[in-house]
Amino acid sequence: MWFQKKQNKKQYDRNEYDPVIRSSICTGEQAVGFRNKQTKKFEEVMLIKSKRDMEQFLKEYHLLEEDIKKEW
């Protein structure tokens, strides 16, 4: 009871943000985050180094891979 780990449920406003993968053309480095629909500003959440990282992101934000747009 006293020392239980808190579970953080991460959420984002679906009406205000789109989930996006940003990929570098030169290096192939990928970062995943959210882009504001109004300002088009990208907020990086994490760097994708492996498939496991992507799975973790999808699980944390309750998304499907089809929901995420990819941009270069």
N, CA, C and O atoms as CSV, one atom per row, in Angstrom:
chain,resi,resn,atom,element,x,y,z
A,1,MET,N,N,0.812,-1.182,0.000
A,1,MET,CA,C,0.000,0.000,0.000
A,1,MET,C,C,0.866,1.261,0.000
A,1,MET,O,O,0.609,2.168,-0.791
A,2,TRP,N,N,1.861,1.344,0.843
A,2,TRP,CA,C,2.670,2.541,0.949
A,2,TRP,C,C,3.652,2.687,-0.188
A,2,TRP,O,O,3.909,3.799,-0.650
A,3,PHE,N,N,4.205,1.576,-0.647
A,3,PHE,CA,C,5.279,1.648,-1.628
A,3,PHE,C,C,4.892,1.039,-2.969
A,3,PHE,O,O,5.743,0.495,-3.673
A,4,GLN,N,N,3.643,1.125,-3.318
A,4,GLN,CA,C,3.198,0.596,-4.597
A,4,GLN,C,C,3.614,1.533,-5.712
A,4,GLN,O,O,3.585,2.755,-5.569
A,5,LYS,N,N,3.996,0.938,-6.815
A,5,LYS,CA,C,4.395,1.727,-7.974
A,5,LYS,C,C,3.150,2.301,-8.655
A,5,LYS,O,O,2.193,1.580,-8.936
A,6,LYS,N,N,3.180,3.584,-8.908
A,6,LYS,CA,C,2.067,4.227,-9.587
A,6,LYS,C,C,2.125,3.910,-11.073
A,6,LYS,O,O,3.195,3.922,-11.681
A,7,GLN,N,N,0.981,3.632,-11.641
A,7,GLN,CA,C,0.910,3.388,-13.074
A,7,GLN,C,C,0.483,4.675,-13.757
A,7,GLN,O,O,-0.592,5.214,-13.492
A,8,ASN,N,N,1.339,5.152,-14.635
A,8,ASN,CA,C,1.031,6.374,-15.369
A,8,ASN,C,C,0.321,6.014,-16.663
A,8,ASN,O,O,0.891,5.352,-17.530
A,9,LYS,N,N,-0.900,6.444,-16.787
A,9,LYS,CA,C,-1.626,6.255,-18.027
A,9,LYS,C,C,-1.379,7.480,-18.876
A,9,LYS,O,O,-1.839,8.577,-18.560
A,10,LYS,N,N,-0.656,7.284,-19.942
A,10,LYS,CA,C,-0.319,8.407,-20.803
A,10,LYS,C,C,-1.414,8.589,-21.840
A,10,LYS,O,O,-1.900,7.629,-22.437
A,11,GLN,N,N,-1.786,9.832,-22.035
A,11,GLN,CA,C,-2.828,10.149,-22.994
A,11,GLN,C,C,-2.439,11.398,-23.760
A,11,GLN,O,O,-1.556,12.153,-23.354
A,12,TYR,N,N,-3.109,11.590,-24.858
A,12,TYR,CA,C,-2.951,12.810,-25.637
A,12,TYR,C,C,-4.313,13.183,-26.181
A,12,TYR,O,O,-5.196,12.332,-26.288
A,13,ASP,N,N,-4.489,14.434,-26.522
A,13,ASP,CA,C,-5.758,14.924,-27.040
A,13,ASP,C,C,-5.843,14.599,-28.524
A,13,ASP,O,O,-5.156,15.216,-29.339
A,14,ARG,N,N,-6.672,13.648,-28.872
A,14,ARG,CA,C,-6.803,13.204,-30.267
A,14,ARG,C,C,-7.341,14.307,-31.179
A,14,ARG,O,O,-7.090,14.290,-32.384
A,15,ASN,N,N,-8.062,15.246,-30.624
A,15,ASN,CA,C,-8.596,16.339,-31.432
A,15,ASN,C,C,-7.537,17.397,-31.739
A,15,ASN,O,O,-7.666,18.155,-32.701
A,16,GLU,N,N,-6.496,17.441,-30.918
A,16,GLU,CA,C,-5.478,18.472,-31.062
A,16,GLU,C,C,-4.165,17.954,-31.663
A,16,GLU,O,O,-3.432,18.722,-32.286
A,17,TYR,N,N,-3.857,16.657,-31.484
A,17,TYR,CA,C,-2.583,16.102,-31.921
A,17,TYR,C,C,-2.750,14.865,-32.800
A,17,TYR,O,O,-3.705,14.103,-32.650
A,18,ASP,N,N,-1.801,14.682,-33.723
A,18,ASP,CA,C,-1.711,13.484,-34.547
A,18,ASP,C,C,-0.437,12.734,-34.162
A,18,ASP,O,O,0.609,13.363,-34.002
A,19,PRO,N,N,-0.494,11.398,-34.008
A,19,PRO,CA,C,0.735,10.642,-33.777
A,19,PRO,C,C,1.540,10.553,-35.074
A,19,PRO,O,O,0.982,10.269,-36.134
A,20,VAL,N,N,2.858,10.796,-34.989
A,20,VAL,CA,C,3.703,10.875,-36.176
A,20,VAL,C,C,5.051,10.223,-35.907
A,20,VAL,O,O,5.610,10.333,-34.816
A,21,ILE,N,N,5.566,9.533,-36.942
A,21,ILE,CA,C,6.941,9.048,-36.916
A,21,ILE,C,C,7.739,9.957,-37.835
A,21,ILE,O,O,7.395,10.123,-39.005
A,22,ARG,N,N,8.800,10.544,-37.308
A,22,ARG,CA,C,9.708,11.359,-38.122
A,22,ARG,C,C,10.919,10.516,-38.435
A,22,ARG,O,O,11.559,9.974,-37.534
A,23,SER,N,N,11.233,10.404,-39.706
A,23,SER,CA,C,12.355,9.590,-40.146
A,23,SER,C,C,13.329,10.441,-40.941
A,23,SER,O,O,12.927,11.222,-41.803
A,24,SER,N,N,14.609,10.286,-40.646
A,24,SER,CA,C,15.649,11.013,-41.364
A,24,SER,C,C,15.957,10.298,-42.675
A,24,SER,O,O,16.148,9.082,-42.689
A,25,ILE,N,N,16.006,11.034,-43.757
A,25,ILE,CA,C,16.317,10.448,-45.056
A,25,ILE,C,C,17.772,9.982,-45.094
A,25,ILE,O,O,18.073,8.931,-45.661
A,26,CYS,N,N,18.657,10.745,-44.506
A,26,CYS,CA,C,20.096,10.446,-44.555
A,26,CYS,C,C,20.488,9.277,-43.660
A,26,CYS,O,O,21.140,8.335,-44.110
A,27,THR,N,N,20.091,9.339,-42.394
A,27,THR,CA,C,20.567,8.347,-41.428
A,27,THR,C,C,19.563,7.242,-41.144
A,27,THR,O,O,19.944,6.185,-40.641
A,28,GLY,N,N,18.310,7.456,-41.450
A,28,GLY,CA,C,17.284,6.463,-41.161
A,28,GLY,C,C,16.820,6.499,-39.716
A,28,GLY,O,O,16.003,5.675,-39.306
A,29,GLU,N,N,17.331,7.446,-38.940
A,29,GLU,CA,C,16.939,7.573,-37.539
A,29,GLU,C,C,15.457,7.932,-37.459
A,29,GLU,O,O,14.963,8.757,-38.227
A,30,GLN,N,N,14.755,7.296,-36.515
A,30,GLN,CA,C,13.328,7.536,-36.377
A,30,GLN,C,C,12.992,8.006,-34.968
A,30,GLN,O,O,13.517,7.491,-33.981
A,31,ALA,N,N,12.111,8.988,-34.898
A,31,ALA,CA,C,11.588,9.488,-33.628
A,31,ALA,C,C,10.074,9.492,-33.737
A,31,ALA,O,O,9.516,9.803,-34.789
A,32,VAL,N,N,9.426,9.148,-32.652
A,32,VAL,CA,C,7.972,9.113,-32.650
A,32,VAL,C,C,7.475,10.136,-31.640
A,32,VAL,O,O,8.077,10.337,-30.585
A,33,GLY,N,N,6.364,10.776,-31.983
A,33,GLY,CA,C,5.797,11.798,-31.110
A,33,GLY,C,C,4.467,12.272,-31.644
A,33,GLY,O,O,3.762,11.543,-32.343
A,34,PHE,N,N,4.135,13.498,-31.309
A,34,PHE,CA,C,2.844,14.045,-31.695
A,34,PHE,C,C,3.027,15.406,-32.360
A,34,PHE,O,O,3.854,16.215,-31.939
A,35,ARG,N,N,2.231,15.641,-33.417
A,35,ARG,CA,C,2.259,16.916,-34.132
A,35,ARG,C,C,0.943,17.639,-33.876
A,35,ARG,O,O,-0.140,17.078,-34.043
A,36,ASN,N,N,1.065,18.880,-33.470
A,36,ASN,CA,C,-0.104,19.707,-33.226
A,36,ASN,C,C,-0.791,19.999,-34.556
A,36,ASN,O,O,-0.137,20.415,-35.512
A,37,LYS,N,N,-2.087,19.788,-34.624
A,37,LYS,CA,C,-2.830,19.991,-35.865
A,37,LYS,C,C,-2.888,21.462,-36.276
A,37,LYS,O,O,-2.916,21.771,-37.467
A,38,GLN,N,N,-2.907,22.365,-35.306
A,38,GLN,CA,C,-3.012,23.783,-35.608
A,38,GLN,C,C,-1.669,24.387,-36.005
A,38,GLN,O,O,-1.547,25.013,-37.057
A,39,THR,N,N,-0.665,24.192,-35.153
A,39,THR,CA,C,0.624,24.840,-35.357
A,39,THR,C,C,1.608,23.999,-36.157
A,39,THR,O,O,2.630,24.511,-36.615
A,40,LYS,N,N,1.316,22.723,-36.331
A,40,LYS,CA,C,2.184,21.758,-37.036
A,40,LYS,C,C,3.505,21.530,-36.295
A,40,LYS,O,O,4.453,21.000,-36.876
A,41,LYS,N,N,3.577,21.920,-35.033
A,41,LYS,CA,C,4.787,21.727,-34.232
A,41,LYS,C,C,4.853,20.270,-33.775
A,41,LYS,O,O,3.859,19.711,-33.310
A,42,PHE,N,N,6.042,19.658,-33.912
A,42,PHE,CA,C,6.260,18.267,-33.548
A,42,PHE,C,C,6.857,18.189,-32.146
A,42,PHE,O,O,7.825,18.885,-31.840
A,43,GLU,N,N,6.278,17.342,-31.295
A,43,GLU,CA,C,6.793,17.101,-29.954
A,43,GLU,C,C,7.266,15.652,-29.880
A,43,GLU,O,O,6.456,14.727,-29.910
A,44,GLU,N,N,8.573,15.462,-29.785
A,44,GLU,CA,C,9.145,14.121,-29.752
A,44,GLU,C,C,8.897,13.473,-28.397
A,44,GLU,O,O,9.074,14.096,-27.350
A,45,VAL,N,N,8.483,12.207,-28.439
A,45,VAL,CA,C,8.262,11.442,-27.217
A,45,VAL,C,C,9.427,10.498,-26.978
A,45,VAL,O,O,9.938,10.409,-25.862
A,46,MET,N,N,9.850,9.793,-28.022
A,46,MET,CA,C,10.963,8.863,-27.863
A,46,MET,C,C,11.624,8.551,-29.190
A,46,MET,O,O,11.028,8.707,-30.256
A,47,LEU,N,N,12.861,8.109,-29.103
A,47,LEU,CA,C,13.633,7.690,-30.258
A,47,LEU,C,C,13.366,6.212,-30.485
A,47,LEU,O,O,13.378,5.432,-29.533
A,48,ILE,N,N,13.129,5.819,-31.712
A,48,ILE,CA,C,12.852,4.417,-32.032
A,48,ILE,C,C,14.151,3.761,-32.477
A,48,ILE,O,O,14.667,4.042,-33.559
A,49,LYS,N,N,14.669,2.885,-31.629
A,49,LYS,CA,C,15.901,2.172,-31.946
A,49,LYS,C,C,15.629,0.734,-32.368
A,49,LYS,O,O,16.438,0.120,-33.062
A,50,SER,N,N,14.485,0.201,-31.944
A,50,SER,CA,C,14.145,-1.184,-32.282
A,50,SER,C,C,12.631,-1.337,-32.337
A,50,SER,O,O,11.882,-0.427,-31.980
A,51,LYS,N,N,12.208,-2.482,-32.781
A,51,LYS,CA,C,10.774,-2.771,-32.861
A,51,LYS,C,C,10.146,-2.746,-31.466
A,51,LYS,O,O,8.981,-2.379,-31.308
A,52,ARG,N,N,10.919,-3.134,-30.470
A,52,ARG,CA,C,10.434,-3.140,-29.086
A,52,ARG,C,C,10.074,-1.724,-28.623
A,52,ARG,O,O,9.084,-1.537,-27.916
A,53,ASP,N,N,10.871,-0.730,-29.017
A,53,ASP,CA,C,10.577,0.661,-28.667
A,53,ASP,C,C,9.241,1.096,-29.264
A,53,ASP,O,O,8.445,1.764,-28.604
A,54,MET,N,N,9.004,0.714,-30.509
A,54,MET,CA,C,7.755,1.070,-31.174
A,54,MET,C,C,6.574,0.397,-30.487
A,54,MET,O,O,5.534,1.023,-30.280
A,55,GLU,N,N,6.727,-0.854,-30.138
A,55,GLU,CA,C,5.659,-1.582,-29.448
A,55,GLU,C,C,5.334,-0.938,-28.106
A,55,GLU,O,O,4.169,-0.855,-27.716
A,56,GLN,N,N,6.366,-0.483,-27.405
A,56,GLN,CA,C,6.168,0.179,-26.119
A,56,GLN,C,C,5.377,1.475,-26.298
A,56,GLN,O,O,4.459,1.751,-25.526
A,57,PHE,N,N,5.727,2.267,-27.308
A,57,PHE,CA,C,5.010,3.513,-27.580
A,57,PHE,C,C,3.544,3.237,-27.893
A,57,PHE,O,O,2.655,3.900,-27.358
A,58,LEU,N,N,3.296,2.260,-28.756
A,58,LEU,CA,C,1.925,1.922,-29.126
A,58,LEU,C,C,1.117,1.477,-27.912
A,58,LEU,O,O,-0.052,1.835,-27.770
A,59,LYS,N,N,1.740,0.705,-27.051
A,59,LYS,CA,C,1.062,0.205,-25.856
A,59,LYS,C,C,0.772,1.337,-24.871
A,59,LYS,O,O,-0.319,1.396,-24.304
A,60,GLU,N,N,1.731,2.230,-24.664
A,60,GLU,CA,C,1.567,3.320,-23.701
A,60,GLU,C,C,0.434,4.271,-24.080
A,60,GLU,O,O,-0.298,4.751,-23.215
A,61,TYR,N,N,0.296,4.535,-25.366
A,61,TYR,CA,C,-0.703,5.503,-25.823
A,61,TYR,C,C,-1.930,4.842,-26.446
A,61,TYR,O,O,-2.781,5.525,-27.016
A,62,HIS,N,N,-2.023,3.529,-26.342
A,62,HIS,CA,C,-3.179,2.776,-26.845
A,62,HIS,C,C,-3.463,3.087,-28.310
A,62,HIS,O,O,-4.580,3.453,-28.678
A,63,LEU,N,N,-2.431,2.935,-29.138
A,63,LEU,CA,C,-2.527,3.209,-30.568
A,63,LEU,C,C,-2.300,1.943,-31.377
A,63,LEU,O,O,-1.750,0.959,-30.882
A,64,LEU,N,N,-2.729,1.988,-32.618
A,64,LEU,CA,C,-2.408,0.952,-33.593
A,64,LEU,C,C,-1.367,1.523,-34.541
A,64,LEU,O,O,-1.297,2.735,-34.744
A,65,GLU,N,N,-0.565,0.652,-35.115
A,65,GLU,CA,C,0.481,1.118,-36.014
A,65,GLU,C,C,-0.107,1.852,-37.218
A,65,GLU,O,O,0.534,2.741,-37.779
A,66,GLU,N,N,-1.319,1.484,-37.615
A,66,GLU,CA,C,-1.980,2.128,-38.751
A,66,GLU,C,C,-2.384,3.574,-38.434
A,66,GLU,O,O,-2.586,4.372,-39.349
A,67,ASP,N,N,-2.503,3.914,-37.142
A,67,ASP,CA,C,-2.912,5.255,-36.736
A,67,ASP,C,C,-1.800,6.288,-36.906
A,67,ASP,O,O,-2.068,7.489,-36.938
A,68,ILE,N,N,-0.557,5.827,-37.013
A,68,ILE,CA,C,0.585,6.722,-37.013
A,68,ILE,C,C,0.995,7.077,-38.451
A,68,ILE,O,O,1.190,6.203,-39.296
A,69,LYS,N,N,1.117,8.379,-38.696
A,69,LYS,CA,C,1.573,8.862,-40.000
A,69,LYS,C,C,3.094,8.920,-39.999
A,69,LYS,O,O,3.713,9.110,-38.952
A,70,LYS,N,N,3.692,8.757,-41.168
A,70,LYS,CA,C,5.155,8.813,-41.277
A,70,LYS,C,C,5.525,10.011,-42.138
A,70,LYS,O,O,4.935,10.242,-43.193
A,71,GLU,N,N,6.509,10.766,-41.674
A,71,GLU,CA,C,6.974,11.907,-42.468
A,71,GLU,C,C,8.492,11.932,-42.471
A,71,GLU,O,O,9.148,11.439,-41.554
A,72,TRP,N,N,9.039,12.531,-43.547
A,72,TRP,CA,C,10.498,12.612,-43.701
A,72,TRP,C,C,10.947,14.024,-43.623
A,72,TRP,O,O,12.142,14.299,-43.730
